[in-house]
Amino acid sequence: MIGFSAVANTLHALGAVVWVGGMFFAHMALRPSVAVLDPPQRLNLWAEVFPRFFAWVWVAVITLNASGFGTVFVDFGGFASAGVYVHAMAGTGVLMSLIFAYIFFVPYRAFRARVGVSDWPAAAAAQAAIRRLVATNLVLGLVTVVLGAGGRLME
Ligand code: HEM
């Protein structure tokens, strides 16, 4: 029988793969590769990449939070009976979600506006702010995957 836990766990793992894997690729492979381009070309490329990736990140943020908190309250009977690693994951997961919302509504909005008027220095500054925050979320995301995948076995 396919129950709530099977669906929630599967969606949770898919959300983690899409978001953290996407940040790993963007930060570790795409970013150093596009450094060879001139600023207008490079920033126009990011202007194509961000909306596609960020739409999937919103899907992952909603999926991870819904399935994570759903598992805690439906399967584990609340936070009081959940392990320390689940508390830690809820903390890093919510922090990552807030950092992403900030990226989306502040530097990403500035980036779009600056690319729209071909103000390359200001667009580059906004892109650098996005890069630093994505690097932070990548580290938090890898730590969260360690907590999720290994936490139960380390208690
Ligand atoms: C935002 C980033 C998050 C990432 C990358 C992440 C990652 C993971 C991974 C890789 C697993 C193990 C595989 C699986 O069960 O699907 C897991 C399990 C789990 N996560 Fe998350 N998670 C995140 C957020 C959250 C949040 C916000 C909660 C809310 C409390 C949560 C609660 C749980 C629970 C309860 C489990 C099952 C633990 C167990 O079976 O022992 N996660 N997570």
Residues whose N, C-alpha, C, O or C-beta is under 5 A from the ligand:
A	BS01	HEM	N9 H12 A13 A16 L64 N65 G68 F69 T71 V72 V86 M89 A90 G93 V94 M96 G141 T144 V145 G148 A149 R152
